[in-house]
Amino acid sequence: MGIRFGTDGWRAVIADTFTFANLRLVAQAVADYILAESQGPDRPEAVIGFDTRFLSR
């Protein structure tokens, strides 16, 4: 089963499809997208929020 997103974000069960390996894939995909969509000489920026749920640190 692939990574699925719904209207409220990533739809997954912890340790099933929400894994460290899949988290790495999603983080890399977001970084690639930000770089591909950035324009001009300035470096692109992203804001990372803090999740207070299980294993968020």
Secondary structure, 3 states (H helix, E strand, C coil): CCCEEECCEEECCECCCECHHHHHHHHHHHHHHHHHHCCCCCCCCCCCCCCCCCCCC
